[in-house]
Amino acid sequence: MIAVPTIGFMVRHPAHFIALGFGAGLSPWAPGTFGTLVAIPIALGLRWYAGDLEYALLLVALFGLGVWASQVTGRELGKPDHGSIVIDEVVAFLLVLFFTGVTPERIAVAFALFRFFDIVKPPPIRQLDARMKNGLGVMLDDLLAAGFTLLVFALGHRFLG
């Protein structure tokens, strides 16, 4: 069991590299926030070079890889949803950006909303997080936070313009 993963731990297995958000999860401060930030350049690149279908297919593939990588890495770290596992934030925020768009204003609002819901974990996110202690649970609770983010974003867009 490793309390704080290191670069050595991250490069020891491909699952660790993926689960730790390509290194973002090694941050000693707010690794989830850094994991969320990793999604921004990926989304910008996808919007620039890929269409919606390729973006969506990458999301599905990254979700599957995230389930596997989180399961393997959580087991080795001795905690299923270790704070350094941030691939869930990366994938969930990529999903948010798929729907909100990638203008600086939209990214900023979506980022603030997503981090709020990911940190506060309103019901049913908190219940899912408490019950599912495996790779799928790690990924799903952030997808719920993404869903809350998209709902509030859509309501704000609808009623505030």
Helices and strands as residue ranges (DSSP letters): H 7-12, H 14-19, G 21-26, H 31-49, H 52-77, H 87-100, H 104-120, H 125-131, H 135-160
